[in-house]
Amino acid sequence: TTLLYTIKFEGMPEPVKETTPLLGGEDGGTDSSQPEAKDKKQIHMVSSISIVLSMMTGVGIFIFPNLVLQGMGSSGASLVLWASSGFITLLAGLCYSELALSLPGSGGELVYVEKVFGKVPANLYLLTTAFVKYPAVGIILTRSSFSYLIKCVDSEANTDLTPLSYGACATGIIATAVVCSMVCYSTKICTLVINTLNTCKLVGIGLLFFSAVYYACKNTVKHHEIGDKFSFVNTTTDIPTILVSLLGCMATYDGWNTLNVVAGEVYNPERTMPIAITVACVLAMALYVLCNVAYLTILPVDVMKTSSAVAKDVGRIALGRPGEVIITICVIASCLATITALAICNSRLIQKAAGEGLVPQVFRFSLRRTSTPVFAVLLHFVLCSIFAMITSVEILMTLGVLVSWTFYMLCFLSLPILRYRKRVESKFRVPVFIPIFLLLFSVLLLVSPVTTSAGYYRISFITTASLFLLLLPISYFSTLPTLVNGDNFLVRASVDLTARLEESGIFT
């Protein structure tokens, strides 16, 4: 299910048909007189729940709990924040259900943003996701794997020291190179690797629960000790700090919008999508709250705040050295599975961007033997290598969240527009205050890095804003036919290189 992101981008080098945005023109949308390609309705209720749940229950629960606890100050407040974030995610998923029914078809944010706001914001979404979000997430996972590995070898090691920081950078580049080589060789092998390694994620989460129960029974945890572990003492009342702590929760819950990417293939979407998203979000919320309860049952609050490998420390205290090693292996395997899926997904996004004229046409070519967009995979490796130079996980996490929630915000804004300006009807409707609340929440979340005193969050905001400003002209000028198809040096060079690749017989 992790590979479902690639379904709508694989084999799509040609630009999509131009549509009139709902905010421009008089009619809006596409011409209803033209026949539309229909997707096969092959995703039923259980499969829909599995798709969303498998994407939401990622490796973030092994990485971000200490950051959330640091920001909130107390264990009780951090648990409330995890539950509240899950509820907000549920509301967002229900809004996306209405969007999927109002604008039928697959594609997710790319389709919604283009149909409501036009081609330029859709191009910007494509570029920022491919050039910022996916590479940043991939490097977060490699750095976390390195941290877990070093801590497993030497629990007293400080991964922030310069030699180990260089090691984390090298690990990110090497791991990405290995994964990209495997993607170029065979997508089928990658699929098998992802399915195999993803089982380690379930083993790791199950082992966490077992560790907490075993530790509580073995040490006879008393009622007053439970009260001390889950108290609200030292809870922060600083609003900017709470909003910044939300970044870690939202990064962990990300994936709730997965079903919209393949919404055109969902059977009976009017019933399936709201129920599947609700069930998946509630299960993910319960899972994350219970994981944090397991952490706090075993680890003292002060230890958990400073730990960069929380799950590994839980295994060491509860089950000794064997538990520590097993959980470390499970976390690293889960990270590798996600890194592989990201390489496959992002290469297809880059290929799609080439088809739209946003990047050089060379990136739309695939190997004839494997149908792998090898140049796009190579660009993904280069992007990840650049992001590997960033030493702060907080900066990388904030970059990913800010990019994601910028376009989530546009999608929430599109709901009132679809309802009241264009009268697009849907059989499933959420109360109007929900998208308005989520719109305001998105704004607060996006500006939260500016309001906090932590310097790395401000750096993340400035970097994200700069990248948007850098990519905006590309998104705009690529829509001008005179620049894309005109007679200039860049166009002639691109056409010449494209012709040579087509004549080689190796690429298609």
N, C-alpha and C positions, 0 to 999 in steps of 0.2 A: 504493500500500500504506500510505502514511502515514495515509490516511483510514479505515483499517479500525477504528480506535478508535471511530469514530462510528456504526458499523453497529448496535450493540446499544443505543444510547441515542437514536437518531433516531426520532421519532414515538412516544415512550413517556411521555406525560404522566400516565397513570393509575398509581396505586401498584401495585407488584408484589404478588402473592399472599403472604399471611403464611405463614411457615414456622416450624416448631419447631426451635430450634437443637439441635445434637447434645449440647450441654452442659446442656440443660434438658429436662424432660419424660422420658418413658420410652421412647418410640418413636424420636424424633429424625427429622430430615429431613422430606421432604414425604410426603404420602399416596400410596403407590404405586398405590392403586386409581384415582387420578385420571389421566386421559390427559394426557400432556405434549406440548407442541408440539415437533416435531422440525425441526432445521435441515437444510437441504440440504447434503449432503456434496460440496462443490465445490472444496475447497482440497487439492491433492495435494502430493507431496513437494517438488518444485522450487518451487512457489509458497510453501509453508511456510517453506522456507529463505530465500527472497527476502524474505518478510514480516519475519522476525526480523532478518536481516542488515541490511535497509534501515533498520530502527528503531535498531539498535545503532550503526551507522556514521553517527553524527550529526556535528554541528559541534563537539562537545566536544574532539576531537583538535586543533582549531585554537585552543582557548581555554585548556585546563587543563594542558598539559604543563609549562609554566613553574612552576605552583604545586606540582606533584608534585616537580619537580626541586629547588625551593627547600626543600621539607620533607625530602627524603631526603639532600640534601647532595652526592651524587655521581651521575654518569651511570649507572654500573653498577648501583647500588642502585635507581635509578628504573626501569630496564628490568626488573629482577627484580620490582619492585612491579607494573608494568603486566602482566607475565606472570602473576603470582600472582593479581591481581585478575581476570584472564580465567578462570583455573582456578576461582576461587570462584564466578564468574558461571555457569560451566558446571555446577557442582554445584547451584547454585540452580535453574537451568533444568531439570535432571533431577528435582529435587524437585517442581517445578511440573508436570512431565509426569505424575508419579504422581497429583498432586492433580487434574489434568484428567481422568484416567481413573477416579479414585475418585468424583469429583463431576461427572459428565458434563454438558456444556452450555457455553454461552458466557457471558462476563461477567467472568472473571478474579477478582481479589481481592474484588470486590464480592460475588460469589456465594459464594466460599469462606468469607469472614469471616462473612457472614450465616448460612450453613448450620451453621457450627461454633460461633460465639460469639454469634449473635443479631443482632437488628435495630439495637441501639444502636451497636456497633462498626462495622457496615456503614454506618450513617448518618454516623458520624464520618469514615470513609474517604471517603465521597462529598463531604462538606463541605471537608475539609482538602485533598483533591486539587483541587477546583474553586476554592477560595478562597485557597490558599497555593501549592501546587506549580506548577500551570500558569502562573499570573501571574508567579511568581518566575522560572521558566525562560524565559518570554517576554522579561522585562526583561534577563536575562543575555545573551540573543541580541542585543537592540537595543544594549546597552552595548558588546558585543564588536564589533558592526558599526561603531559610532561610533569605537571605538578603532582598528580597522583603517583606517577612512577617514582619520582625522586623521593617523595614522602614515604613511599612504601620501602624503599631501600634504606633511607635515613630519615627517621621521623623528626629529627631536630634540624634538618636542612632548611635554609632560608632561600626560597626560590626567587626572592627579590634581589639577591646579590648579583653583581655584574656578571660573573662567569656563568651562573645558572640562567640568567636572563638571556645571555647569548645562546646558551643551550636550548632554551625554549624557542628562540627565533629559528635556530637551525632545525630543530625538530619539526616546527611548522612547515618549513620549506621542504624538508625531506619527505615528510608524511604526505604532503600535497602532491609532490612529484611522483611518489609511488602510486597513489590513488589515481592520479591523472593518467599515468602509464597503463594502469589496469583498465581504466575506462576506454582508452584508445584501443586496447587490444580486444576487449569483448564486453559488451554491455550485459550479455547473458551471465557471464561469470560474475560481474558486479552485482547483478540481481541476486544470485545465489549467495554471495558474500554478505550482502545486506540482510537477507532473510535469516542467515545463520547467526550473524553477530547481533541482530536485534533481539534474539532470544536471551542473550546475556543481559540485556536491559531488564527483562522480566525477572531473571534470576537474581540480579542485584537488588531490585526493589523487594522481592520476596525475602531475600536474606536480611534486609534491613528490618522488616517486620518481625521475622523470627528472632533476630538479635535483640530487639527491644523486649519482646515477650520473655525470652530466655533470661535476659539480664534482670528484668523485673521480678521474675519468679525466683531466680537464684539468690538475689540480694534482698528479697522481701521488702520492696519499696513501700514505705508507710504513707498514710494519708497526708501528714503534715509535710513530708518531703515532696509529694506531688504538688501540694500547694505552693511550695517554695520554687519548684521548677517552672511552674506555669503562672507566675505572678505578673502583675503589671507595674512592679517597682521599677523606677528609672525610665518609664515610658516617655518618649520625646513628645513635646507639644508643638514643635516647630513644623509648620505646614510645608515649607520647601523640603525639609528633610524627609517628611512622610511621602511627598510626591516623588522624590528621588528614589526612595525605597520601593515605590511602586514599579520603577523601571525593571528591577530584578524579577518581580512577580510577573509582570507582563511579558518579559522575555521568556520566562519558563512556560507560561500558558500559550505562547504563540503556536499557531497551528489550528486554532478553532475555525478558521475560514477555509480549511482545505476542501471541504465538500463543495464549495462554490466553484472551485476550479473545474470540477467534473459534473456540475449541476445538470447539464444537458443529458447525462446518462443515468440520472437517478429515476427510478421507477416510482410513479405516483408522487411527485415532489411536493405537492400541496400537503400531504400527510407525512411523508418520510422525512423531509428536511427539518421542519421544526422539532419533531420528536427526536430524531437522531442527534441533532446538535444539542438539544436539552439534556438528553441522557448522557452523552459524551462529556459535556461540560460539568455536569453534576458529579460524574464518576471521577473525572480528573481533579476536581476541587477536593473531593473526599480523599483521593489518593495523596495529593500534595499536603493536605493538612495532617493526615496520618503519618506521612514520611517525616514531617517536622516534629510531630509528637514523638516518633521513634528516636530522632536525633536528640531531642531535649530530655528524653527519659534516661539516656545513657551518658550524654555529655553535659558537663556544667555549662551554664550560659556563657561565662567568660571564655571558656575554652572554645566553644563553638563560634564565638564572634571572631576569634583570631585564626581559626583553622581554615586552610586553603584546600583541604581534602577531608571534608566532613564525613562522608560515607566510609572512608578508609579508617578514620579514627573510631567510628562506631564499631566497625568489625574488629578492630584491635582490642578495644576494651571489653566487648561482649564475648568474642569467640577466640581471642588470642591471635597468634601469628597466622594460622590457616584462614581465619575469617578476614583478616586484613588483606591477604594476598588474593583471595577469591573475589572480594569486592573490588579491589583495584583492577583485576583482570576484566571484570564485568563492565566497569566504568570505561576503561580504555577501549574495549570491544564495541561498546555502544557509541562512543565518540567516532570510531573508525567507520561504523555503519552510516552514521549521519554525514560524515565528511564525504564518503563515497556517493551518497544520494545527492548531496549538494553539488558535487562536480558534474554529475549527470544532468541535474536540473538546470544549473547555471549555464552549461554549455548550450543547452537548447534555448535558453533565454537569449544568449548572445547571438545564436543563429537566427532567432526571431528578429532581434534588433538589426542584424545585417539585412534581412529581408525587407525591413522597413526603411532601409537607407540610413540608419543611425550610426552604423559603424561600417568600415570597408567591406566590400562584397566578398572578400576572401574568407571571411568568417562564416559564410553560409554554406561552404563546401563541406561535404562529408566523404569519408573514405568509402569507395565503392564496395569494398569487401565486407565492412562491418556496419556501414551507415552511421558511423560516428563522426560528429563535427569536430575533427581533430584540431583545426585551427582555433575553434572556439574553446576547446579544452585547454589548449596552450595558453590562450589569453586568460582563462580562469586561473591557471597556475601562476602567471605573472602577477595578476591582481592579488592573489593570496600571498605571494612573496613580498609584495609591497606592504600589505597589512601586517605581515609578520614582524615588521620593524617596530610596530606599536607595542610597547611593553605592558600597557595597562589593560587588564580585562574589562575594567569599568568603562574605559573609553570605547572599546570595541562593542561592548554590550549596548551602551547608549547610542552609538551610531546605528546599530541594527534596529533598536526600538524606535528611534526618531524617524528613520526612513519608513518603517512599517506604518506607524501611527499617523504620519502625514497623509497617507493615502487612505487609511481607515477613516480618517476625519472627513476626507472628500466623499467617501461612500456614505457615511452617516448623513452628511449634508445633502446628498442626492435624494434621500428618501422624501423629505418634505417637498423638494422640487418636483419629483415624479408625481407626488400625490396632488399637489395643489396648483401647479402651473401647467402640467400636461395631462392630468387626470388619468394616469396609468393605473389600471385596476389590478389588484392581486387578491386571490382567495384567502391569503393569510396576511393579516395586518397587525402591527404592534401599535400600542398607544403612542400618540405623537410626541409625548414628553420623553419617551425613551431615546429616540435618535437625538433630540435636543440635548438631553442630559449627556449622552455619549459624545456629542459634538463639543460641549463645554469641557467635559473630562479630557478629551483629546487635546484641546488647547492648553489646559493646565499641565498635562503630561509633557507636551512639547516644549513649554517654556520653563518647566521645573529645573533643568540644568542651569539656567541663567540665575535663578533665585537662590541657589545654594552657594555656600561658601567654599565647597570643595572645588579645587582648581581643575581637576581632570574632567568633571562634568561640564564645566564651562568650555573647556577645550573641545569636548565632543560636540557641543552645540555650535560653536564657531566653525568647526570642521564640516559638520553636516550642512550648515547654511552655505558655506563656501562651495561645497560640492554641488548643491542644488543650483547655485548661481553659475557654476562652471558648465553644468550639463544642460541648463535651460536654453542657451543659444543653439546647442546641437539639436535639442528637441524641437525648437521652432524652425530653424533654417532647413531641417531635413524635410519639412512639409512644403518647401518652395520648389516647384519643378525646375526652375532655371538653375538652381544650385545642384540638384540631384542629377538631372539629365542634361545639363547645359554643356557647353564646350569650354572646359577649362582643364588645367594640367592634372588636377587630382582625379577628375572624372575619367580623363583619357588613360591615366596610369591604372586606375582601377579596372577599366574595361579591358585593357591590354593584359593585365595579370589574370583576370577572370577567364579570358579566352585561352590563355596558356594552360591554366588548370583544367579547363574543360577538354582541351585537346590531349592532355597527358593520358587520359583513360583511367587514372588512378582515383580521381575524385569525381563526385557527382553533385 
